């Protein structure tokens, strides 16, 4: 069992952009709202005029938990790690991992920026301290 995503024709643009260091979100032309996880329709107004747009990569920490045990590959070799939910600057909330921040420095509302970690053939978005520090 692996934890890599199932990449299909619909989600390929998201994963290809991640491999290039860009975070994409779906954006609805009808209600002008972004959403995540990627869907072919808008979860707010059910509109179908939805396109990929590049996200800023900025986020704030909403909540987190330090995972000390996980027997599923590839997570077992990473413990402890910080599983988190962040609020993206564009509005959606995203599950992710926080990297590069000591556990004792984590604070709700702290600013984070996207980074990408290679997991096999896939680049996965993770979040860490702003790069301008």
Secondary structure, 3 states (H helix, E strand, C coil): CCCCCCCCCCCHHHHHHHHCCCCEEEEECCCCCEECCCCCCCCCCCCCCEEEEECCCEEEEEEEEEECCCCCCCHHHHCCEEEEEEEECCCCEEEEEECCCCHHHCCCCCEEEEEEEEECCEEEEEEECCCCC
